[in-house]
Amino acid sequence: MIKLSQYLTYGILQLLLLPVSVLGAFYAFQKEKYISKKLNISYTAGQVIQGQWILHFFGIREDKKIIKFIKNFPAESHIGFYMMMLPAIIANKITGFTPTALVKKNLKKISSYSFLFFRTMKFDSIISQNINFVDQLVIIGAGFDLRANSIKNSNIKIFELDKKNTQDLKIKTLKKAKIYDNNITYINCDLNNKNWSDDLINNGFDKSEKTLFLFESVSCYLEKEIVENTFEQISSISVKGSLLAQDFYSTKFLHGSEFRRVKKGKELIKKFGENWKFTLDMSKDIKEELKLLFNTNNLVEKELFICGKNSTKSKEPFYAISLAKTI
Ligand SMILES: C[S@@+](CC[C@H](N)C(=O)[O-])C[C@H]1O[C@@H](n2cnc3c(N)ncnc32)[C@H](O)[C@@H]1O
């Protein structure tokens, strides 16, 4: 009954405020596309922080830094998002309305929309559960993610890697928003250059210390050979017990025709020089597929979260998050 009244309130507000939300969405997305292209930065990295903005405003994941960042970031529009989400935000304040996609927990029911929010929350929990057992955190392809800026333990060495333009704009925005953190070492790198771990070591990475590597939604932009090289590099510089958290997309999801929204997204991101490449065949046993990938690089699976089995037409999962450790 409560749910019904929440959705009813949201529906009425959405109707009343439709021009405001359409205008906001149009402005935010046009600005994002135009500036991302002009500055040659990662368009998809911007999309991740939009999800974090939403989670913040629904009170699910407080992240004041991401809001400050977006307010100062030339390729996103805080006002645009606010206008776009206004009906839902007001409904949330009045009735507690929360779109179900933001809080889905049943892995099998995670959909091609709700996985974005699930992913953020799951990587958060992987970090919070493991950060006190490592000495270093390396975020590979960090984009505009600000998790590193919220790590309270200053004894942990933190490194962020990404391509130059994306990383330079991130640093500039962090400084403008007055949330730049001297404890984070930024290293610009292209993972296609196979020796990126040398730069990590030259910038203070300690091979004798336990490390948590995050590789969130980056491998799908790389060729399989480069993904394998990334594992090789990680394994060659890591002590036993280091951790690698990463996610995988299914071949059907990124390269098939089952998901129309994803197909459209693929065309769009190509315009920004980004392209989905590496995937896992999730019609097969995912654990076995991962073993084949990990085994040669001294990695073994520790935890695995397989998503979407019941939400897809093909009844196959389309997304997985894995936590592996070095042996
Ligand atoms: C979808 S974003 C994910 C960003 C971040 N990991 C997150 O979850 O918020 C993909 C990121 O991978 C980075 N990336 C893609 N290809 C790369 C490459 N060859 N070398 C370094 N970074 C790369 C992009 O610049 C972008 O920041």
The ligand as a Tripos MOL2 file, in Angstrom:
@<TRIPOS>MOLECULE
LIG
   27    29     1     0     0
SMALL
NO_CHARGES

@<TRIPOS>ATOM
      1 C1         33.8220    3.0650  -17.4390 C.3       1 LIG1
      2 S1         35.1990    3.9840  -16.9520 S.3       1 LIG1
      3 C2         35.4210    3.3190  -15.3160 C.3       1 LIG1
      4 C3         36.1110    4.3020  -14.4320 C.3       1 LIG1
      5 C4         36.2660    3.8360  -12.9750 C.3       1 LIG1
      6 N1         36.9760    2.6000  -12.8700 N.3       1 LIG1
      7 C5         34.9250    3.7410  -12.3160 C.2       1 LIG1
      8 O1         34.4130    2.6320  -12.1490 O.co2     1 LIG1
      9 O2         34.3670    4.7970  -11.9810 O.co2     1 LIG1
     10 C6         36.5530    3.2840  -17.8360 C.3       1 LIG1
     11 C7         37.8870    3.9100  -17.4730 C.3       1 LIG1
     12 O3         38.9280    3.1230  -18.0640 O.3       1 LIG1
     13 C8         39.9090    3.9990  -18.5650 C.3       1 LIG1
     14 N2         40.6510    3.3030  -19.6300 N.ar      1 LIG1
     15 C9         40.1300    2.7190  -20.7290 C.ar      1 LIG1
     16 N3         41.1160    2.2430  -21.5160 N.ar      1 LIG1
     17 C10        42.2740    2.5260  -20.8840 C.ar      1 LIG1
     18 C11        43.6410    2.2940  -21.2120 C.ar      1 LIG1
     19 N4         44.0050    1.6960  -22.3320 N.pl3     1 LIG1
     20 N5         44.5740    2.7290  -20.3410 N.ar      1 LIG1
     21 C12        44.2180    3.3460  -19.1790 C.ar      1 LIG1
     22 N6         42.9490    3.5940  -18.8350 N.ar      1 LIG1
     23 C13        41.9750    3.1990  -19.6720 C.ar      1 LIG1
     24 C14        39.1010    5.1690  -19.0830 C.3       1 LIG1
     25 O4         39.8980    6.3200  -19.2800 O.3       1 LIG1
     26 C15        38.0480    5.3220  -17.9910 C.3       1 LIG1
     27 O5         38.4750    6.1570  -16.9710 O.3       1 LIG1
@<TRIPOS>BOND
     1     1     2 1
     2     2     3 1
     3     2    10 1
     4     3     4 1
     5     4     5 1
     6     5     6 1
     7     5     7 1
     8     7     8 2
     9     7     9 1
    10    10    11 1
    11    11    12 1
    12    11    26 1
    13    12    13 1
    14    13    14 1
    15    13    24 1
    16    14    15 ar
    17    14    23 ar
    18    15    16 ar
    19    16    17 ar
    20    17    18 ar
    21    17    23 ar
    22    18    19 1
    23    18    20 ar
    24    20    21 ar
    25    21    22 ar
    26    22    23 ar
    27    24    25 1
    28    24    26 1
    29    26    27 1
@<TRIPOS>SUBSTRUCTURE
     1 LIG1         1 GROUP 0 **** ****
